[in-house]
Amino acid sequence: MQASRKPWVSECVLAAACCAVAPVQAASLCTPDEPVVFACHVGSKLVSLCRSAGDRGMLSYRFGKPDSVELRYPDPGQQAGAAFTVKSAPLVGGGETTVAFRRGAYTYTVYSKVARGADGVSPEFEDGVIVSRRGKVLSRMRCEDGGEGFREPVAAVAVK
């Protein structure tokens, strides 16, 4: 191959080749050694469910920005144990899976659902987080980037 007279052309070709083979890592608040179970953007923030490496039953929930995590559950140094509840429910044309935990009077529910769309044929996907207090929904945050649903089975963390 003949060298280009324009040095920036070679640099662009090299950069494109590197990017083409590098895997795209979805944004999450999980550490590099934690498998990402769920992650998506809600506004300018991220919601993540991370699994401890080597332990399918231990999850942690994180909400915020990479440089400023606002909520962690369980707190660092504590084990979640039986803290998360996993439920699945059928829906017309799909289903919904939720992973929830309680912190004080608040319940945080991460969900992923697929249902038949308004046209009766196409599926509609929705992921997000619901925050409620004593059964009353305070906030419903939908994943703006569509999310990817749960990236691995979550039944192993079920308490009930």
C-alpha positions as CSV (number, residue, x, y, z in Angstrom):
1,M,0.0,0.0,0.0
2,Q,1.3,3.4,-0.9
3,A,1.7,6.0,1.8
4,S,-0.6,8.9,1.5
5,R,0.7,12.4,1.0
6,K,-1.8,13.6,3.5
7,P,-0.8,12.3,7.0
8,W,-4.3,12.8,8.4
9,V,-5.7,10.3,5.9
10,S,-3.5,7.5,7.4
11,E,-4.5,8.5,10.9
12,C,-8.2,8.5,10.1
13,V,-8.0,5.0,8.4
14,L,-6.1,3.7,11.5
15,A,-8.6,5.2,13.9
16,A,-11.5,3.8,11.9
17,A,-10.0,0.3,11.9
18,C,-9.5,0.4,15.6
19,C,-13.0,1.5,16.3
20,A,-14.5,-1.1,14.0
21,V,-13.0,-4.0,16.1
22,A,-13.4,-2.5,19.5
23,P,-16.5,-3.7,21.3
24,V,-19.0,-1.0,22.2
25,Q,-19.5,-0.9,26.0
26,A,-22.9,0.3,27.1
27,A,-22.8,3.1,29.7
28,S,-23.4,1.9,33.3
29,L,-22.4,2.6,36.8
30,C,-21.0,-0.9,37.3
31,T,-17.3,-1.4,37.9
32,P,-15.3,-3.1,35.1
33,D,-15.2,-6.4,37.1
34,E,-19.0,-6.4,37.7
35,P,-21.3,-7.9,35.0
36,V,-24.0,-5.4,34.0
37,V,-27.5,-6.9,34.6
38,F,-29.4,-3.8,33.6
39,A,-28.4,-0.3,32.6
40,C,-30.0,2.7,30.9
41,H,-30.2,6.5,30.7
42,V,-33.0,8.4,32.5
43,G,-32.5,12.0,31.7
44,S,-28.8,12.9,32.3
45,K,-28.5,10.0,34.8
46,L,-27.9,6.3,34.7
47,V,-29.7,3.4,36.4
48,S,-27.7,0.2,36.8
49,L,-28.1,-3.2,38.4
50,C,-24.7,-4.8,38.8
51,R,-23.8,-8.3,39.7
52,S,-20.8,-9.2,41.9
53,A,-18.3,-11.1,39.8
54,G,-18.7,-14.8,40.4
55,D,-21.9,-14.5,42.5
56,R,-25.1,-14.7,40.5
57,G,-27.2,-13.9,43.6
58,M,-25.7,-10.6,44.7
59,L,-26.9,-7.5,43.0
60,S,-26.3,-3.9,43.6
61,Y,-28.4,-0.9,42.4
62,R,-26.9,2.4,41.5
63,F,-28.4,5.6,40.3
64,G,-26.8,8.9,39.3
65,K,-23.8,10.0,37.2
66,P,-20.5,8.2,36.8
67,D,-18.7,10.9,38.9
68,S,-21.6,11.3,41.4
69,V,-23.6,8.2,42.3
70,E,-26.7,9.5,44.2
71,L,-28.1,6.2,45.5
72,R,-26.4,2.9,46.1
73,Y,-28.1,-0.2,47.4
74,P,-27.0,-2.0,49.4
75,D,-24.7,0.5,51.0
76,P,-21.0,-0.2,50.3
77,G,-19.7,-2.9,52.6
78,Q,-23.1,-4.4,53.2
79,Q,-24.5,-7.5,51.5
80,A,-27.9,-7.4,49.9
81,G,-28.8,-10.9,51.0
82,A,-32.5,-11.2,50.6
83,A,-33.0,-7.6,49.7
84,F,-34.2,-7.9,46.1
85,T,-37.6,-9.3,45.0
86,V,-37.9,-10.6,41.4
87,K,-41.3,-11.0,39.7
88,S,-42.5,-11.8,36.3
89,A,-45.9,-11.4,34.8
90,P,-47.4,-12.2,31.4
91,L,-48.7,-9.4,29.2
92,V,-50.7,-9.6,26.0
93,G,-47.9,-10.3,23.4
94,G,-45.1,-10.4,25.9
95,G,-44.4,-10.0,29.6
96,E,-42.8,-7.9,32.4
97,T,-40.0,-8.6,34.7
98,T,-39.3,-6.5,37.8
99,V,-36.5,-6.4,40.4
100,A,-37.4,-4.4,43.4
101,F,-36.0,-3.4,46.8
102,R,-37.1,-1.4,49.8
103,R,-35.2,1.3,51.5
104,G,-37.0,2.8,54.4
105,A,-40.6,3.7,53.3
106,Y,-39.5,3.8,49.6
107,T,-39.7,1.0,47.1
108,Y,-37.5,1.1,43.9
109,T,-38.6,-1.1,41.1
110,V,-36.5,-1.7,38.0
111,Y,-38.6,-3.1,35.2
112,S,-38.4,-4.4,31.6
113,K,-41.5,-5.1,29.6
114,V,-42.6,-6.0,26.1
115,A,-46.2,-6.0,25.0
116,R,-48.2,-5.9,21.8
117,G,-48.2,-2.4,20.3
118,A,-51.2,-0.3,19.5
119,D,-51.3,-1.7,15.9
120,G,-51.9,-5.2,17.5
121,V,-48.9,-6.7,15.7
122,S,-45.6,-4.9,16.5
123,P,-44.1,-5.3,19.9
124,E,-43.5,-2.3,22.2
125,F,-40.6,-2.3,24.6
126,E,-40.2,-0.3,27.8
127,D,-37.6,-0.3,30.5
128,G,-37.3,2.0,33.5
129,V,-37.5,2.6,37.2
130,I,-40.5,3.3,39.4
131,V,-40.1,4.9,42.9
132,S,-43.0,4.6,45.2
133,R,-43.7,5.4,48.9
134,R,-46.2,3.3,50.8
135,G,-47.7,2.0,47.5
136,K,-48.1,5.5,45.9
137,V,-46.0,6.1,42.7
138,L,-43.8,9.1,43.2
139,S,-41.7,8.8,40.0
140,R,-41.8,6.8,36.8
141,M,-38.5,7.1,34.9
142,R,-38.5,5.5,31.5
143,C,-35.2,4.6,29.8
144,E,-34.6,7.2,27.1
145,D,-32.1,5.1,25.2
146,G,-34.6,2.2,25.1
147,G,-32.5,0.1,27.5
148,E,-31.6,-3.5,26.7
149,G,-33.8,-5.1,29.3
150,F,-32.3,-7.5,31.7
151,R,-29.1,-8.8,30.2
152,E,-29.1,-12.1,32.1
153,P,-31.7,-14.1,34.1
154,V,-32.5,-12.5,37.4
155,A,-34.4,-15.3,39.0
156,A,-31.3,-16.3,41.0
157,V,-31.8,-13.2,43.2
158,A,-35.4,-13.9,44.0
159,V,-36.4,-13.8,47.6
160,K,-40.1,-14.7,47.3
